[in-house]
Amino acid sequence: MADLSRLAGRNFLVIGRAGMDLYADPPGTRTEDATRFTSALGGSSANIAVALTRQGCRAALVTRVSDDAVGRFCLNQLDHYGIDRSHVRPVAGEARNSLAVVETRLEDCQSVIYRNNAADFAMTAADVETVDYSAFAALITTGTVLAAEPSRTAAFRAFDLARAAGLPLIFDVDYRPYSWPSPQVAAETYSRAAALCDVIVGNDVEFGFMAGHIDRGLEKARSLIADGAQIVVYKMGEKGAVTITRDGGFSTGIYPTRALKPTGAGDSFLGAFIVSLANGLPVSTAVLRGSAAAAIVVARVGCAPAMPTGPELDAFLADHPGPTPERIA
């Protein structure tokens, strides 16, 4: 079990994909009707890294990008957001960066993800073995990095090296069925990863998937605490979240907002949640700040560019009285 007080170092190692998002423009336009698009950095891990740097922390990304114009776009965007990319390496050949074509629409929002021969899946154990883990406050990864080889083996190697260096392991389940060879492989791999981690965040569908049935998701979340995790956040969309720690559990609601789209909430939540823990705030406060950050992002265009700064999050909270955490058995 790692010491979560190490998060106070505020320098995070994030493993996983960076990609390009293309948004149909203007907001509200359907992709099939669009004649122009705006571009932005995408990919769950890159978005989380942006959420961290926008709130004053440091973040380094470990991944592979395609050796082409789209890969260079991702590198330029990482520089724009102040993310350390010294461990981001290009891969030549037919590998291509993740590309998402997304709509800024709340109803019937279409998101088309291109992930054939994804460059980030080419990350190897050698890539993660060059990292000085002692320089970081925690290792953060999402489930996407585990969906294919050699990325899966590389991620578990990083887990081992981070644990040896005493780093807390933070895992966002982030289940994307289209990336996996089968649901069985996904469930087994996620359970293996979660058993190694100190902080685990996922939604009710993801925990239910890991448990083998949607009705057993919360039971799965509780079992992870019994098996060694320190914090598990079980998100339920508009119903809020249940957070479980070794001291018990509590439920929280959400911050109502005038949403433009459903995307980006999870990455924003995780970033703000981790920053809050790094700042020494109670877990319940960290969950509420994560929820507020999610509410901000869904009301803005894009994901990475929509991530709030610390002052923006504080201003939102000052104007939006939050839900009160309620203890649960």
VMD Tcl script that draws the C-alpha trace (Angstrom):
set ca {
  {0.00 0.00 0.00}
  {1.48 3.32 -1.10}
  {1.40 6.49 0.98}
  {-1.14 8.84 -0.60}
  {0.55 11.81 1.05}
  {3.08 11.47 -1.74}
  {0.49 13.07 -4.04}
  {1.53 16.40 -2.48}
  {4.53 16.32 -4.82}
  {2.09 17.40 -7.57}
  {4.14 15.87 -10.39}
  {2.30 13.03 -12.12}
  {3.26 10.36 -14.59}
  {0.39 9.55 -16.95}
  {0.44 6.52 -19.25}
  {-1.77 6.23 -22.32}
  {-2.96 7.71 -25.55}
  {-2.85 11.16 -27.06}
  {-4.89 11.76 -30.18}
  {-6.64 14.31 -32.33}
  {-10.27 15.33 -31.82}
  {-12.22 16.92 -34.66}
  {-15.38 18.78 -33.62}
  {-18.16 19.54 -36.07}
  {-18.45 23.34 -36.16}
  {-20.44 25.35 -35.20}
  {-21.69 23.64 -32.02}
  {-24.89 21.73 -32.60}
  {-23.92 20.63 -36.11}
  {-24.25 16.96 -37.02}
  {-21.14 15.38 -38.48}
  {-22.96 14.40 -41.67}
  {-24.00 18.02 -42.17}
  {-20.66 19.62 -41.25}
  {-18.55 21.56 -43.72}
  {-15.87 22.52 -41.22}
  {-14.29 21.11 -38.08}
  {-12.13 22.44 -35.26}
  {-9.22 20.41 -33.93}
  {-8.08 19.73 -30.37}
  {-5.86 17.39 -28.42}
  {-7.71 14.21 -27.45}
  {-7.20 10.82 -25.86}
  {-8.22 10.04 -22.30}
  {-4.71 10.04 -20.82}
  {-3.70 13.24 -22.59}
  {-6.93 14.89 -21.43}
  {-6.20 13.90 -17.83}
  {-2.70 15.33 -18.15}
  {-4.20 18.60 -19.39}
  {-6.64 18.65 -16.47}
  {-3.69 18.33 -14.10}
  {-1.54 21.04 -15.67}
  {-4.46 23.45 -16.02}
  {-4.80 23.31 -12.23}
  {-1.16 23.96 -11.50}
  {0.33 20.47 -11.30}
  {3.01 18.98 -13.51}
  {2.37 15.99 -15.75}
  {4.50 13.80 -17.98}
  {2.98 11.50 -20.59}
  {4.31 8.09 -21.65}
  {2.96 6.87 -24.99}
  {3.68 6.40 -28.69}
  {2.45 8.66 -31.50}
  {2.48 8.11 -35.24}
  {5.44 9.50 -37.17}
  {3.30 11.77 -39.31}
  {1.52 15.12 -39.28}
  {-1.18 13.96 -36.86}
  {1.43 12.64 -34.43}
  {3.26 15.95 -34.65}
  {-0.01 17.77 -33.99}
  {-0.30 15.80 -30.75}
  {3.28 16.67 -29.79}
  {2.65 20.37 -30.45}
  {-0.51 20.25 -28.36}
  {1.30 18.58 -25.47}
  {3.82 21.43 -25.60}
  {0.96 23.95 -25.69}
  {-0.46 22.60 -22.43}
  {2.93 22.31 -20.73}
  {2.97 18.51 -20.58}
  {6.37 16.83 -20.41}
  {6.65 14.68 -23.55}
  {10.21 13.43 -23.11}
  {8.78 9.89 -22.88}
  {6.53 10.22 -25.95}
  {8.11 8.42 -28.88}
  {7.12 8.26 -32.57}
  {6.38 4.93 -34.23}
  {6.90 4.57 -37.98}
  {5.13 2.33 -40.47}
  {1.37 1.88 -40.64}
  {0.56 2.81 -37.03}
  {-1.76 5.80 -36.74}
  {-2.81 8.10 -33.96}
  {-6.26 7.84 -32.45}
  {-8.74 10.14 -34.21}
  {-12.16 11.11 -32.85}
  {-14.84 12.90 -34.88}
  {-17.20 14.37 -32.31}
  {-20.32 16.50 -32.14}
  {-21.07 19.26 -29.65}
  {-24.63 18.07 -29.08}
  {-26.39 16.86 -25.96}
  {-29.07 14.75 -27.65}
  {-27.97 11.93 -29.93}
  {-24.34 13.04 -29.76}
  {-22.26 11.01 -32.21}
  {-18.62 10.23 -31.50}
  {-16.81 8.22 -34.18}
  {-13.47 6.84 -32.99}
  {-10.81 5.62 -35.39}
  {-8.50 3.20 -33.57}
  {-7.22 0.82 -36.27}
  {-3.56 -0.08 -35.67}
  {-3.40 2.57 -32.94}
  {0.05 4.05 -32.39}
  {-0.29 4.13 -28.59}
  {-0.72 0.35 -28.50}
  {2.87 0.11 -29.83}
  {4.26 1.30 -26.47}
  {6.72 -1.29 -25.14}
  {8.24 -2.29 -21.82}
  {11.44 -0.56 -22.93}
  {9.51 2.73 -23.13}
  {8.41 2.57 -19.51}
  {11.75 1.28 -18.24}
  {13.49 4.55 -19.13}
  {11.38 6.54 -16.64}
  {12.77 7.73 -13.30}
  {9.76 6.84 -11.18}
  {11.26 8.33 -8.04}
  {10.73 11.80 -9.56}
  {6.93 11.47 -9.57}
  {4.12 11.70 -7.04}
  {1.92 8.99 -8.59}
  {1.33 6.90 -11.69}
  {-2.00 7.46 -13.46}
  {-3.38 5.30 -16.24}
  {-6.65 4.46 -17.94}
  {-8.02 1.12 -19.02}
  {-7.50 1.89 -22.70}
  {-3.76 1.32 -22.35}
  {-4.43 -2.29 -21.36}
  {-6.54 -3.25 -24.38}
  {-3.78 -4.59 -26.67}
  {-0.18 -5.73 -26.79}
  {2.57 -4.71 -26.38}
  {0.97 -1.77 -24.53}
  {-0.67 -4.06 -21.95}
  {2.59 -5.70 -20.93}
  {4.28 -2.29 -20.86}
  {1.61 -0.89 -18.55}
  {1.91 -3.75 -16.08}
  {5.69 -3.36 -16.16}
  {5.20 0.32 -15.31}
  {2.93 -0.72 -12.43}
  {5.69 -2.92 -11.04}
  {8.34 -0.21 -11.36}
  {6.08 2.45 -9.84}
  {5.18 0.21 -6.90}
  {8.87 -0.51 -6.30}
  {9.45 3.25 -6.14}
  {6.60 3.69 -3.65}
  {4.27 5.55 -6.02}
  {0.49 5.41 -5.55}
  {-1.20 3.82 -8.56}
  {-4.32 5.55 -9.87}
  {-6.56 3.73 -12.34}
  {-9.47 5.09 -14.38}
  {-11.29 2.01 -15.72}
  {-12.38 3.73 -18.99}
  {-13.78 0.64 -20.73}
  {-14.05 0.98 -24.52}
  {-15.42 -2.31 -25.94}
  {-14.23 -1.62 -29.49}
  {-10.58 -1.75 -28.35}
  {-10.71 -5.22 -26.81}
  {-10.50 -8.68 -28.39}
  {-13.29 -9.95 -26.10}
  {-15.27 -8.92 -22.99}
  {-13.71 -11.82 -21.07}
  {-10.17 -10.60 -21.72}
  {-11.18 -7.07 -20.73}
  {-12.82 -8.14 -17.46}
  {-9.87 -10.31 -16.44}
  {-7.32 -7.63 -17.31}
  {-9.20 -4.85 -15.54}
  {-9.58 -6.94 -12.41}
  {-5.86 -7.71 -12.45}
  {-5.01 -4.01 -12.80}
  {-7.50 -2.85 -10.17}
  {-6.09 -5.33 -7.65}
  {-2.73 -3.51 -7.89}
  {-4.02 0.04 -7.57}
  {-4.55 2.43 -4.67}
  {-7.18 4.69 -6.24}
  {-9.74 3.33 -8.71}
  {-12.37 5.38 -10.53}
  {-15.07 4.01 -12.82}
  {-18.76 4.14 -13.55}
  {-21.49 1.72 -12.60}
  {-21.41 -0.01 -15.98}
  {-17.65 -0.53 -15.78}
  {-17.69 -1.94 -12.26}
  {-20.67 -4.09 -13.18}
  {-18.77 -5.36 -16.20}
  {-15.80 -6.27 -14.01}
  {-18.13 -8.06 -11.59}
  {-19.88 -10.02 -14.33}
  {-23.27 -8.32 -13.85}
  {-24.41 -4.71 -13.64}
  {-26.21 -5.34 -10.34}
  {-22.95 -6.40 -8.67}
  {-20.92 -3.34 -9.58}
  {-21.08 -1.68 -6.18}
  {-20.23 -4.99 -4.53}
  {-17.15 -5.17 -6.80}
  {-16.15 -1.65 -5.80}
  {-16.39 -2.53 -2.11}
  {-14.37 -5.71 -2.64}
  {-11.49 -3.71 -4.08}
  {-11.18 -1.82 -0.80}
  {-11.16 -5.12 1.08}
  {-8.42 -6.32 -1.27}
  {-6.13 -3.36 -0.64}
  {-7.32 -0.27 -2.53}
  {-7.53 2.95 -0.52}
  {-10.16 4.92 -2.47}
  {-12.75 3.67 -4.96}
  {-15.13 6.07 -6.72}
  {-18.24 4.43 -8.19}
  {-19.81 6.97 -10.55}
  {-23.48 6.80 -11.53}
  {-23.93 9.62 -14.04}
  {-26.77 11.96 -13.11}
  {-27.26 10.04 -9.86}
  {-23.87 11.18 -8.58}
  {-21.29 8.87 -7.07}
  {-20.57 6.53 -4.19}
  {-17.06 6.81 -2.78}
  {-15.64 4.05 -0.63}
  {-12.58 4.29 1.59}
  {-11.19 2.23 4.43}
  {-12.99 4.56 6.81}
  {-16.39 3.95 5.22}
  {-18.36 5.37 2.34}
  {-20.40 8.36 1.29}
  {-22.63 9.38 -1.59}
  {-22.57 12.68 -3.47}
  {-24.81 14.30 -6.03}
  {-23.88 16.32 -9.09}
  {-23.73 20.00 -10.01}
  {-26.55 20.89 -12.40}
  {-25.32 22.65 -15.52}
  {-26.49 23.61 -19.01}
  {-24.58 20.92 -20.84}
  {-23.59 21.20 -24.49}
  {-22.31 17.65 -24.83}
  {-21.69 14.50 -22.74}
  {-17.97 14.03 -23.48}
  {-14.95 14.94 -21.34}
  {-16.61 14.67 -17.94}
  {-14.69 11.61 -16.76}
  {-11.24 12.95 -17.63}
  {-12.03 16.30 -16.03}
  {-13.38 14.60 -12.90}
  {-10.25 12.52 -12.44}
  {-7.89 15.43 -12.96}
  {-9.63 17.72 -10.47}
  {-10.09 14.86 -7.99}
  {-6.38 14.03 -7.97}
  {-5.32 17.69 -7.78}
  {-7.60 18.14 -4.78}
  {-6.09 15.14 -3.00}
  {-2.62 16.49 -3.84}
  {-3.62 19.78 -2.21}
  {-4.46 17.93 0.99}
  {-8.24 18.27 0.78}
  {-10.55 15.62 2.28}
  {-11.70 12.86 -0.06}
  {-15.30 14.13 0.07}
  {-14.19 17.61 -1.00}
  {-12.03 16.13 -3.74}
  {-15.01 14.22 -5.14}
  {-17.15 17.36 -5.16}
  {-14.44 19.36 -6.92}
  {-14.12 16.58 -9.47}
  {-17.86 16.67 -10.04}
  {-17.78 20.44 -10.45}
  {-14.96 20.19 -13.00}
  {-17.01 17.63 -14.94}
  {-19.98 20.02 -14.94}
  {-17.78 22.78 -16.35}
  {-16.37 20.65 -19.17}
  {-19.69 19.35 -20.48}
  {-20.87 22.96 -20.76}
  {-17.94 23.91 -22.99}
  {-16.80 22.95 -26.49}
  {-14.07 20.31 -26.63}
  {-12.38 18.24 -23.95}
  {-8.74 19.28 -23.47}
  {-9.41 22.99 -24.15}
  {-12.47 22.86 -21.87}
  {-10.55 21.74 -18.77}
  {-10.91 24.39 -16.03}
  {-8.06 26.15 -14.30}
  {-7.95 26.24 -10.50}
  {-9.38 29.79 -10.33}
  {-12.14 28.87 -12.78}
  {-13.09 25.88 -10.66}
  {-13.09 28.01 -7.51}
  {-15.30 30.62 -9.19}
  {-17.76 27.95 -10.32}
  {-17.98 26.51 -6.81}
  {-18.56 29.97 -5.34}
  {-21.61 30.39 -7.58}
  {-22.93 26.81 -7.39}
  {-23.77 25.47 -3.95}
  {-22.83 21.83 -4.06}
  {-24.51 18.64 -2.93}
  {-23.78 17.55 0.62}
  {-21.93 14.25 1.04}
  {-24.00 11.68 2.92}
  {-22.42 8.84 4.86}
  {-23.48 5.34 3.88}
  {-23.02 1.99 5.56}
}
mol new
graphics top color blue
foreach p $ca { graphics top sphere $p radius 0.5 }
foreach p [lrange $ca 0 end-1] q [lrange $ca 1 end] { graphics top cylinder $p $q radius 0.2 }
display resetview
